[in-house]
Amino acid sequence: MNPVLAFHRSLPGYAPTPVVALPGLARSLGIAHLYAKDESNRLGLPAFKALGASWAVHRALAGRPPSTVVTATDGNHGRAVARFARLSGHRAAIYVPPGVPAAAIRAIEDEGAAVTRVPGDYDAAVRAAAHAAAAPDAVLVQDTAWPGYEEVPGWIVDGYGTLFAELDEQLPSPPDLVIVPAGVGSLLQAALTHYRGRPAPARTAVVSVEPRAAACVLASVAAGHPVTVATGETALAGLNCGTVSSLAWPHIAAGLSAGTAVDDPEAFAAARLLRANGVDAGPCGAAPLAALLRPDFPLPLSPATSALLLVTEGAAAV
Ligand SMILES: Cc1ncc(COP(=O)(O)O)c(C=O)c1O
């Protein structure tokens, strides 16, 4: 069996997250099937990030004496790193930019982690974490890559692969379309790695969705190379990133079908719709539905289309 899936299956509390069919919403969109992969309870945490953090902490720290696991976060990743550091007997030092909700910071501290607030933006918090991780007993477990720092982020992407391995067993056939919320693009990389490994006729279209205030994937695709965007304020805190991961970029450049952006009110409206249909979604998790509901959704939909929303966080994440 795939070693990452075997590892996740060995963790206490592991269960595949549910796939929920949304026939009413599919009808109103004029498509055949709409599914939501509901990540509101992933290994006891309210976002998919636990998959990457658990595997990367395991790979990076197994056999090490008690160390300090360091990362920057806009919420979910830091909480997951803090959780798995604690469970494996390590300390955690988490760097957060402004804009991370107070409840998300408290949840990180409740895992026993030391939280440092960094002025500036998410990229500044990543730099602060990388600097702190130069200490002798520290290990950086960051969910974005840059030249010279790619091994650990690669493990994080491998960890996200479990979500797609589960989907293969849960859906009758691969969807025609999957919509992925993108911050630095590591989850997008995992989706592209998974669905681009298939023969061309069975190809799943992969579409990214970002907050309009932090659309670094869209800007990079438009430029034809990675560009850093100045990020603004958005309630989609987990997606408020200005730079695409260097590991994700080649996958995005070669394989992304289309990208789009949404505004916060659209994400909130989509979260309410999902809740009304029995799916617990925070604003990042609702962004894929918000994208699909936009009149300018970048790909054609047809009465035969089966679409999958990655609902990457529950409301408790924010
Ligand atoms: C809830 C949620 N969805 C999606 C993402 C996007 O993941 P990535 O940064 O790998 O693009 C994040 C990242 O923090 C997140 O917290």
The ligand as a MOL file (V3000), in Angstrom:
LIG
                    3D

  0  0  0     0  0            999 V3000
M  V30 BEGIN CTAB
M  V30 COUNTS 16 16 0 0 0
M  V30 BEGIN ATOM
M  V30 1 C -8.5910 25.7090 4.6650 0
M  V30 2 C -7.5350 25.8120 3.6360 0
M  V30 3 N -7.8240 25.5140 2.3680 0
M  V30 4 C -6.8940 25.5760 1.3950 0
M  V30 5 C -5.5940 25.9830 1.6760 0
M  V30 6 C -4.6410 26.1080 0.5350 0
M  V30 7 O -3.5520 25.2640 0.5930 0
M  V30 8 P -2.1980 25.6810 -0.1210 0
M  V30 9 O -1.6040 26.7940 0.6960 0
M  V30 10 O -1.4040 24.4420 -0.1540 0
M  V30 11 O -2.5400 26.1940 -1.4840 0
M  V30 12 C -5.2500 26.3080 2.9920 0
M  V30 13 C -3.8810 26.7090 3.3240 0
M  V30 14 O -3.5810 27.1450 4.4060 0
M  V30 15 C -6.2360 26.2190 3.9990 0
M  V30 16 O -5.9600 26.5070 5.2780 0
M  V30 END ATOM
M  V30 BEGIN BOND
M  V30 1 1 1 2
M  V30 2 1 2 3
M  V30 3 2 2 15
M  V30 4 2 3 4
M  V30 5 1 4 5
M  V30 6 1 5 6
M  V30 7 2 5 12
M  V30 8 1 6 7
M  V30 9 1 7 8
M  V30 10 2 8 9
M  V30 11 1 8 10
M  V30 12 1 8 11
M  V30 13 1 12 13
M  V30 14 1 12 15
M  V30 15 2 13 14
M  V30 16 1 15 16
M  V30 END BOND
M  V30 END CTAB
M  END
